[in-house]
Amino acid sequence: MKMYFVLCVTLAFLFCPAQELPPGAKLSHLKILNLISDTVEVPKKFKGKFPEGRLLNIPVQYTVKVFYTGRLSKPRFFSWGPDSVLYVANKRSGEIIALPDKDHDGVADKAIVAVSGFHSPHDLKFYNGALYVTEERRIIKCTDKNHDGIYETKEVFIDHIAQGARQPGGGHDTRTMVFDPDKKKMYLSIGSSCNVCREDHRSIIEEYNDDGTGRRTFATGIRNAVGMAMHNGRLWADNNGSDWQGDKIPPEWIDIVRDGGFYGHPLAYGNGIYFDFNAHKEYQELLPITEEDSARVRSMVPPVALIPAHSAPMAIEFTGSNPSLPLTLRNGALVVLRGSWNRTVPTGYKVIYMKFRNNTDTTIQYVADLITGFQPTPTSPAGSIWGRPVGIAVDLRGNIYLGSDDITQCILILSPVPPPPQVRPN
């Protein structure tokens, strides 16, 4: 049941006070959108598999219900297949599942295992007729020879990810990839093996030719870019910052990734602000600061957006000029926040919206909460949180698909409210 009232959301609910952060780390401009509290509808086929009475705060133009729950085992990122079906990476079970909705009723008909046998798959992409799946140390290329939606063949596309690293495995084990069909390139994020430490071949984004050759380091100082997306020929990413600097440092960033760019880790954050190296022994072990360190920090530029520390940004979805979306959601980006694990008051557990002036702009006008309620109130303890969102996708009908991989494992669908019928005058 939808409750028709505008939520009075305080800025404290959205973000921590920016004035408590040092100059050069100011959080992005905030705007409060009109959200309504809506009960998540549970279709008949999912009764007993999803708790009744869950509430989410969503845009006024939408309703929300369960699209699928059941055969989910830590569902991570999504991708649309060539058959216009939503495919999901099941990280724990090592599967890629397809969720067809042939009658477009907003409920998945069934879950089909499209391909299995992976080690902790996190991301998947369809490119040039094949399905690519990331593991911690490999990318696998899968082929559907008879075009029935089942991928019969698998081959190693890229092996020995993080080869040469002090610790090639462990630490941040998710790998996110993005193809750029115009430049015929592929980009791969490789998170750090630690909270903060000096290491080669980790905390980077790599570039490859789209045939898997030509490996090179594209950008450095990126602790863990879980979300990446191409938009208007530019690579965008978000970053999961380090711990043990307090509740508010370092802010998470969302930014354009520049060839040769340095993004701070493990030395600095924001617009080149050094960490407090006395905060924790891990930071003390980074000392002394070298001339090369100083030059890299001086090269840092202000990120496009800064959001509260420990929010854990995940998938990024640019909305572009999709005519099925409300005007207020076009020319922007949706960023999923999985939420904190060690903050005094938990933060995140929602989807935020970054607004641009137009579809080609790279300067945001504001950041706003778009989907909240997994954390019922701003001060809700960790035990009351009922979902941790990760993957997101938007279809051509304006539906928004959002997955939670923990606590409650599900994929929700936000659907536009149809306009009221027009009454013809007599």
C-alpha positions as CSV (number, residue, x, y, z in Angstrom):
1,M,0.0,0.0,0.0
2,K,1.4,3.4,-1.0
3,M,1.3,6.1,1.6
4,Y,0.8,9.4,-0.2
5,F,2.8,11.9,1.7
6,V,6.1,13.7,1.1
7,L,8.9,12.5,3.3
8,C,10.5,15.2,5.4
9,V,14.1,14.1,5.1
10,T,16.7,16.0,7.0
11,L,20.2,16.6,5.6
12,A,21.5,14.5,8.3
13,F,19.7,11.5,6.8
14,L,21.3,12.2,3.5
15,F,24.9,13.0,4.3
16,C,27.2,14.0,7.2
17,P,27.6,17.7,7.7
18,A,30.1,18.9,5.1
19,Q,31.6,21.5,7.4
20,E,33.2,18.8,9.6
21,L,35.4,17.7,6.7
22,P,38.6,19.6,5.9
23,P,38.8,22.0,3.0
24,G,39.2,20.1,-0.3
25,A,36.9,17.3,0.8
26,K,33.5,19.0,0.7
27,L,30.6,16.7,0.0
28,S,28.6,17.3,-3.1
29,H,25.7,19.7,-3.2
30,L,22.5,18.0,-1.8
31,K,19.0,18.2,-2.9
32,I,15.9,16.6,-1.3
33,L,13.6,14.9,-3.8
34,N,10.0,14.1,-3.1
35,L,9.9,10.5,-2.1
36,I,7.0,8.5,-0.9
37,S,6.9,5.5,1.4
38,D,5.6,2.4,-0.4
39,T,5.1,-1.1,0.8
40,V,7.1,-3.6,-1.3
41,E,4.4,-5.7,-3.1
42,V,5.0,-9.5,-2.9
43,P,3.6,-11.3,-5.9
44,K,1.7,-14.5,-5.2
45,K,4.5,-16.8,-6.4
46,F,6.9,-15.3,-3.9
47,K,4.7,-15.4,-0.9
48,G,6.6,-16.9,2.0
49,K,9.9,-16.2,0.3
50,F,10.0,-12.5,0.9
51,P,9.0,-10.8,4.2
52,E,5.6,-8.9,4.0
53,G,5.4,-5.3,5.0
54,R,8.8,-4.1,3.9
55,L,8.8,-0.3,3.2
56,L,11.0,1.6,0.8
57,N,11.0,5.4,0.1
58,I,10.9,5.8,-3.7
59,P,10.2,8.5,-6.3
60,V,6.5,9.6,-6.4
61,Q,6.2,8.4,-10.0
62,Y,7.0,4.7,-9.1
63,T,5.7,1.6,-7.3
64,V,7.9,-1.2,-6.1
65,K,7.5,-5.0,-5.9
66,V,9.6,-8.1,-5.9
67,F,10.8,-9.0,-9.4
68,Y,12.5,-12.2,-8.3
69,T,13.6,-14.1,-5.2
70,G,14.5,-17.7,-4.8
71,R,17.5,-19.0,-6.6
72,L,19.7,-16.2,-5.5
73,S,23.1,-16.8,-3.9
74,K,24.8,-13.4,-3.3
75,P,23.5,-11.7,-6.5
76,R,25.9,-9.0,-7.6
77,F,25.9,-7.2,-11.0
78,F,23.3,-7.4,-13.8
79,S,23.5,-7.2,-17.6
80,W,20.9,-7.2,-20.4
81,G,21.4,-10.1,-22.8
82,P,20.9,-10.0,-26.5
83,D,17.5,-11.5,-25.9
84,S,16.5,-8.5,-23.7
85,V,16.5,-10.7,-20.6
86,L,18.1,-9.7,-17.3
87,Y,21.1,-11.8,-16.4
88,V,22.5,-11.8,-12.9
89,A,25.9,-13.0,-11.4
90,N,25.3,-15.3,-8.5
91,K,28.6,-14.9,-6.7
92,R,28.3,-17.6,-4.0
93,S,26.9,-20.4,-6.2
94,G,29.2,-19.6,-9.2
95,E,26.3,-19.2,-11.7
96,I,24.9,-16.7,-14.2
97,I,21.1,-16.9,-14.1
98,A,18.7,-15.4,-16.6
99,L,15.4,-14.0,-15.4
100,P,12.9,-13.7,-18.3
101,D,9.7,-11.7,-18.1
102,K,8.0,-12.6,-21.3
103,D,4.6,-11.0,-20.5
104,H,6.2,-7.8,-19.1
105,D,4.2,-8.0,-15.8
106,G,7.2,-7.1,-13.7
107,V,7.6,-10.6,-12.3
108,A,10.3,-12.9,-13.5
109,D,8.8,-16.0,-15.1
110,K,11.5,-18.3,-13.7
111,A,15.3,-18.5,-13.1
112,I,17.3,-20.2,-15.8
113,V,21.0,-21.2,-15.2
114,A,22.6,-19.8,-18.3
115,V,26.1,-21.0,-17.4
116,S,27.8,-22.2,-14.2
117,G,31.1,-23.4,-12.8
118,F,32.6,-20.1,-12.0
119,H,34.7,-19.1,-8.9
120,S,32.9,-16.1,-7.2
121,P,31.6,-14.3,-10.3
122,H,30.9,-10.7,-9.7
123,D,30.4,-8.9,-13.1
124,L,29.1,-10.0,-16.5
125,K,29.0,-8.2,-19.8
126,F,27.7,-9.1,-23.3
127,Y,30.0,-8.0,-26.1
128,N,30.4,-9.0,-29.7
129,G,28.2,-12.0,-29.4
130,A,29.8,-13.5,-26.3
131,L,29.2,-13.3,-22.5
132,Y,32.2,-12.3,-20.4
133,V,32.2,-13.2,-16.7
134,T,34.8,-11.9,-14.1
135,E,36.4,-14.1,-11.4
136,E,39.0,-12.9,-9.0
137,R,42.0,-14.1,-11.1
138,R,40.3,-14.6,-14.5
139,I,37.8,-13.4,-17.1
140,I,35.9,-16.2,-18.8
141,K,34.4,-15.9,-22.3
142,C,31.2,-17.9,-22.8
143,T,29.5,-18.7,-26.1
144,D,25.9,-19.6,-26.9
145,K,26.3,-21.5,-30.1
146,N,22.6,-22.3,-30.8
147,H,21.2,-19.0,-29.4
148,D,19.0,-20.7,-26.9
149,G,20.1,-18.7,-23.9
150,I,22.3,-21.5,-22.5
151,Y,26.1,-20.8,-22.9
152,E,27.7,-24.2,-23.8
153,T,31.3,-23.2,-24.2
154,K,33.7,-21.4,-21.9
155,E,37.3,-20.3,-22.4
156,V,39.7,-18.3,-20.5
157,F,39.8,-14.7,-21.9
158,I,42.2,-13.2,-19.4
159,D,44.2,-15.1,-16.9
160,H,46.5,-14.3,-13.9
161,I,44.8,-11.0,-13.0
162,A,47.0,-9.0,-10.6
163,Q,50.0,-11.1,-11.8
164,G,53.1,-9.7,-10.2
165,A,51.3,-8.3,-7.2
166,R,52.7,-9.0,-3.7
167,Q,49.4,-10.7,-3.0
168,P,47.6,-11.5,-6.3
169,G,44.6,-13.0,-4.5
170,G,42.7,-12.0,-1.4
171,G,41.6,-8.7,-0.1
172,H,39.1,-7.1,-2.5
173,D,38.2,-10.0,-4.7
174,T,35.5,-8.6,-7.0
175,R,36.5,-7.6,-10.5
176,T,34.5,-5.1,-12.6
177,M,34.9,-4.8,-16.4
178,V,33.7,-2.3,-19.0
179,F,34.0,-2.6,-22.8
180,D,34.4,0.5,-24.9
181,P,33.2,-0.6,-28.4
182,D,34.3,2.7,-30.0
183,K,37.9,2.4,-29.0
184,K,37.8,-1.4,-28.9
185,K,39.1,-1.5,-25.4
186,M,38.2,-3.2,-22.1
187,Y,38.8,-1.8,-18.6
188,L,39.2,-3.9,-15.5
189,S,39.3,-2.8,-11.9
190,I,41.6,-4.5,-9.4
191,G,41.1,-3.6,-5.8
192,S,43.7,-3.5,-3.1
193,S,44.8,-6.6,-1.1
194,C,44.7,-4.6,2.1
195,N,43.1,-1.7,3.9
196,V,46.1,0.6,3.1
197,C,49.5,-0.6,2.0
198,R,52.1,0.0,-0.7
199,E,51.7,-2.5,-3.5
200,D,52.1,-2.9,-7.2
201,H,49.5,-4.3,-9.6
202,R,46.7,-3.7,-7.2
203,S,44.5,-0.6,-6.5
204,I,44.4,0.1,-10.2
205,I,42.3,0.0,-13.3
206,E,43.9,-1.8,-16.2
207,E,43.2,-1.3,-20.0
208,Y,43.2,-4.1,-22.5
209,N,42.4,-4.4,-26.2
210,D,39.0,-6.0,-26.6
211,D,40.6,-9.2,-27.7
212,G,42.4,-9.5,-24.3
213,T,45.8,-8.3,-25.5
214,G,47.7,-5.2,-24.7
215,R,47.5,-5.2,-20.9
216,R,48.6,-1.9,-19.3
217,T,47.9,0.2,-16.2
218,F,45.4,2.9,-17.0
219,A,45.0,4.6,-13.6
220,T,46.4,4.2,-10.1
221,G,45.6,5.1,-6.5
222,I,42.1,3.5,-6.7
223,R,41.5,1.4,-3.7
224,N,38.5,-0.5,-4.9
225,A,36.4,0.7,-7.9
226,V,33.5,-1.7,-7.7
227,G,31.3,0.4,-10.0
228,M,32.4,1.4,-13.5
229,A,30.6,2.5,-16.6
230,M,31.2,4.1,-20.0
231,H,29.3,7.3,-20.7
232,N,29.8,9.4,-23.8
233,G,33.3,8.0,-24.4
234,R,34.5,8.4,-20.9
235,L,35.2,5.8,-18.2
236,W,33.5,6.5,-14.9
237,A,34.1,4.8,-11.6
238,D,33.3,5.0,-7.9
239,N,35.6,4.1,-5.1
240,N,35.4,2.3,-1.8
241,G,37.7,4.2,0.5
242,S,39.9,3.0,3.4
243,D,39.0,2.4,7.0
244,W,40.3,3.4,10.5
245,Q,40.3,7.2,9.8
246,G,37.0,7.8,11.6
247,D,33.4,7.9,10.5
248,K,33.8,10.7,8.0
249,I,37.2,10.3,6.3
250,P,37.8,9.6,3.5
251,P,34.7,10.5,1.6
252,E,33.9,8.1,-1.2
253,W,34.3,9.5,-4.7
254,I,32.6,9.2,-8.1
255,D,34.7,10.4,-11.0
256,I,35.9,10.2,-14.5
257,V,38.9,7.9,-14.8
258,R,41.7,9.6,-16.7
259,D,44.5,7.8,-18.5
260,G,47.5,8.1,-16.2
261,G,45.5,9.6,-13.4
262,F,46.3,9.1,-9.7
263,Y,43.3,9.0,-7.3
264,G,45.0,9.1,-3.9
265,H,45.2,5.7,-2.3
266,P,46.9,4.9,0.0
267,L,48.2,8.4,0.7
268,A,45.5,11.0,0.3
269,Y,41.8,11.8,-0.5
270,G,39.6,14.6,-1.9
271,N,41.6,17.3,-3.6
272,G,45.0,16.0,-2.4
273,I,44.5,16.0,1.4
274,Y,47.0,13.6,3.1
275,F,45.7,11.0,5.5
276,D,46.4,11.3,9.2
277,F,49.3,8.8,9.3
278,N,49.0,8.7,13.1
279,A,45.4,7.4,12.9
280,H,46.4,3.7,12.8
281,K,49.5,1.6,12.5
282,E,48.6,0.7,9.0
283,Y,49.0,4.3,8.0
284,Q,52.2,4.7,9.9
285,E,53.7,1.9,7.9
286,L,53.3,4.0,4.7
287,L,55.9,6.5,5.9
288,P,58.2,8.1,4.9
289,I,56.5,10.1,2.2
290,T,58.8,10.3,-0.9
291,E,59.2,12.9,-3.6
292,E,57.4,10.6,-6.0
293,D,54.5,10.4,-3.5
294,S,54.3,14.2,-3.2
295,A,54.3,14.6,-7.0
296,R,51.4,12.1,-7.3
297,V,49.4,13.7,-4.6
298,R,49.9,17.1,-6.3
299,S,48.5,15.7,-9.5
300,M,45.2,14.9,-8.0
301,V,42.1,16.9,-9.2
302,P,38.8,17.4,-7.4
303,P,36.4,14.4,-8.0
304,V,33.1,15.0,-9.8
305,A,31.3,13.9,-6.7
306,L,32.1,13.2,-3.0
307,I,29.7,11.3,-0.8
308,P,29.9,10.1,2.8
309,A,32.7,7.8,3.9
310,H,32.0,4.1,4.2
311,S,28.9,4.3,2.0
312,A,30.4,1.5,-0.2
313,P,29.3,2.6,-3.7
314,M,28.6,-0.3,-6.1
315,A,27.0,-0.3,-9.5
316,I,26.6,2.9,-11.6
317,E,23.8,3.3,-14.2
318,F,23.6,6.3,-16.4
319,T,20.1,7.3,-17.3
320,G,20.8,9.3,-20.5
321,S,17.8,10.6,-22.3
322,N,15.6,7.5,-21.8
323,P,12.1,8.8,-22.8
324,S,10.4,6.3,-20.5
325,L,12.0,7.8,-17.4
326,P,10.5,10.8,-15.7
327,L,12.2,14.1,-16.8
328,T,13.6,14.4,-13.3
329,L,15.6,11.2,-13.7
330,R,17.0,11.8,-17.2
331,N,20.5,13.1,-17.8
332,G,21.9,11.6,-14.6
333,A,23.4,8.6,-13.0
334,L,22.1,6.1,-10.4
335,V,24.7,4.9,-7.9
336,V,24.0,2.0,-5.5
337,L,25.4,2.2,-2.0
338,R,25.7,-1.2,-0.3
339,G,26.3,0.4,3.1
340,S,28.9,0.6,5.9
341,W,30.2,-2.2,8.1
342,N,32.2,-0.4,10.8
343,R,30.7,3.1,11.1
344,T,29.4,4.3,14.5
345,V,26.0,5.1,12.9
346,P,25.5,2.9,9.7
347,T,25.3,4.8,6.4
348,G,24.5,3.9,2.8
349,Y,22.0,1.1,2.0
350,K,20.3,3.1,-0.7
351,V,20.5,4.4,-4.3
352,I,21.5,8.0,-4.9
353,Y,21.0,10.1,-8.0
354,M,23.5,12.4,-9.6
355,K,22.0,15.1,-11.8
356,F,23.7,16.6,-14.8
357,R,22.6,19.6,-16.8
358,N,22.4,17.5,-20.0
359,N,23.5,14.1,-21.3
360,T,27.0,15.3,-22.2
361,D,27.8,17.3,-19.1
362,T,30.4,16.1,-16.7
363,T,29.6,18.5,-13.8
364,I,26.9,17.5,-11.4
365,Q,24.2,19.9,-10.3
366,Y,23.4,17.9,-7.2
367,V,23.3,14.5,-5.5
368,A,20.0,13.2,-3.9
369,D,18.6,10.1,-2.2
370,L,16.5,8.2,-4.7
371,I,15.7,4.9,-3.1
372,T,16.0,4.5,0.7
373,G,14.5,2.4,3.5
374,F,16.7,-0.6,3.7
375,Q,18.0,1.2,6.7
376,P,14.6,2.2,8.2
377,T,15.7,5.5,9.8
378,P,18.9,7.6,9.8
379,T,19.9,6.3,13.2
380,S,18.7,2.7,12.8
381,P,21.2,0.2,14.3
382,A,22.8,-2.4,12.0
383,G,20.3,-5.1,13.3
384,S,17.3,-3.3,11.7
385,I,18.8,-3.1,8.2
386,W,17.0,-5.5,5.9
387,G,18.9,-5.3,2.6
388,R,22.3,-4.4,1.1
389,P,21.8,-3.2,-2.5
390,V,24.5,-3.9,-5.1
391,G,23.3,-4.3,-8.8
392,I,21.1,-2.0,-10.8
393,A,19.7,-1.8,-14.3
394,V,17.1,0.3,-16.2
395,D,15.1,-1.0,-19.1
396,L,13.5,0.9,-22.1
397,R,10.1,0.9,-20.3
398,G,11.5,3.0,-17.4
399,N,11.6,0.1,-14.9
400,I,14.5,0.2,-12.4
401,Y,15.8,-3.2,-11.2
402,L,17.7,-3.3,-7.9
403,G,19.3,-6.3,-6.3
404,S,20.2,-6.9,-2.6
405,D,22.9,-9.6,-2.0
406,D,22.8,-9.8,1.8
407,I,20.3,-10.1,4.7
408,T,17.4,-10.2,2.2
409,Q,18.5,-11.6,-1.1
410,C,16.1,-10.3,-3.8
411,I,15.7,-8.3,-7.0
412,L,13.2,-5.6,-6.8
413,I,11.5,-3.7,-9.6
414,L,10.4,-0.1,-9.5
415,S,7.8,0.6,-12.2
416,P,6.5,3.9,-13.5
417,V,3.0,4.6,-12.4
418,P,0.8,4.7,-15.5
419,P,-0.8,8.1,-16.2
420,P,-4.5,8.4,-15.3
421,P,-6.9,7.8,-18.2
422,Q,-8.0,11.0,-20.0
423,V,-11.6,11.9,-19.8
424,R,-13.1,13.1,-23.0
425,P,-15.4,16.1,-22.7
426,N,-19.0,15.6,-23.6
